Amino acid sequence: MNFKNKDIISIKDFSKEEIIHILETAKKIESRKAKPSLRGKIMGSLFFEPSTRTKLSFESAMKRLGGRVIGFDSAEASSAKKGETIHDTIKMVEIYADVIVIRHPLEGSARVAAEATEKPVINAGDGANQHPTQTLLDLYSIKKTQGRLTGLNVALVGDLKYGRTVHSLLMALSHFNCRIFFVSTESLRIPKTYLDFLASKNISYSEHENPEEIIDKVDVLYATRIQRERFPDEAEYEKVKNAYVIKSSMLSNVRKNLKIMHPLPRVNEIDMSVDKTPYAYYFKQAAMGIPVRQALLCLTLGVLK
């Protein structure tokens, strides 16, 4: 399977077999069965929007394999502040880097970047649209904790309207015949286009307003932050910002294999009391970003196949 120079823009671009291949490559790297080197390679890290985990894990992934990183961590630190377009920024960065990682607040920006260059482009999040590398580390975490991806009960809780991590994960899970439980307020429901997509794939799902209705029925509970920055109306955000809080008191009758995940950062949607339970996996989940992103860098740069 050849990923060399392949862009990582949307999880929709990947077949089930390609997803599994990426996860297996990450496992080989994490277990040291594969010891690739990116020595002499340069990653352009273009973050027009704030990030902690994604930015640092990409940099760590690259540097741990011997590569180097150049770039910026805000639009203010780039020529975008002077009015330069994404297209022109990418045309410049392709001169300096072998692979380009971009996060941008505008939906579709990563696709525009990929069309501007022959170098591989990896989408680190474009607005409320897609976050494919987060999805791959989520799948890797699920497989690691559950031993499988097929036939699981998965609850997606919180901001299902604007949450790009949810949108990407949902499309990936459609390959594995999982039962999906959506939990949100009316104003943050999953968009109908995604429900239509699930229906076209014959994937079972249901919608709920209270996580306690379903928490004892699921193998994975994937909580998300209510994203203030995505709301066009501050008043609407204030109405829903504290809609859900997962507490340790809610876990008395859950399945023993339950794992609670979160793309982070959290605000108050998972109480800190949950951190000490055997069900919390969100911090370990974040650590899985390193082998998964190492796999993606090695595959797109042609170091591994």
Secondary structure as GFF3:
##gff-version 3
##sequence-region A 1 305
A	DSSP	three_ten_helix	11	13	.	.	.	ID=ss1
A	DSSP	alpha_helix	16	30	.	.	.	ID=ss2
A	DSSP	beta_strand	42	47	.	.	.	ID=ss3
A	DSSP	alpha_helix	53	64	.	.	.	ID=ss4
A	DSSP	beta_strand	68	72	.	.	.	ID=ss5
A	DSSP	three_ten_helix	75	77	.	.	.	ID=ss6
A	DSSP	three_ten_helix	79	82	.	.	.	ID=ss7
A	DSSP	alpha_helix	86	96	.	.	.	ID=ss8
A	DSSP	beta_strand	99	104	.	.	.	ID=ss9
A	DSSP	alpha_helix	109	115	.	.	.	ID=ss10
A	DSSP	beta_strand	121	126	.	.	.	ID=ss11
A	DSSP	alpha_helix	132	146	.	.	.	ID=ss12
A	DSSP	beta_strand	153	157	.	.	.	ID=ss13
A	DSSP	alpha_helix	164	173	.	.	.	ID=ss14
A	DSSP	three_ten_helix	174	176	.	.	.	ID=ss15
A	DSSP	beta_strand	179	183	.	.	.	ID=ss16
A	DSSP	three_ten_helix	186	188	.	.	.	ID=ss17
A	DSSP	alpha_helix	192	200	.	.	.	ID=ss18
A	DSSP	beta_strand	205	208	.	.	.	ID=ss19
A	DSSP	three_ten_helix	211	213	.	.	.	ID=ss20
A	DSSP	beta_strand	220	223	.	.	.	ID=ss21
A	DSSP	three_ten_helix	228	230	.	.	.	ID=ss22
A	DSSP	alpha_helix	234	240	.	.	.	ID=ss23
A	DSSP	three_ten_helix	248	250	.	.	.	ID=ss24
A	DSSP	beta_strand	259	261	.	.	.	ID=ss25
A	DSSP	three_ten_helix	272	276	.	.	.	ID=ss26
A	DSSP	alpha_helix	282	287	.	.	.	ID=ss27
A	DSSP	alpha_helix	289	300	.	.	.	ID=ss28
###
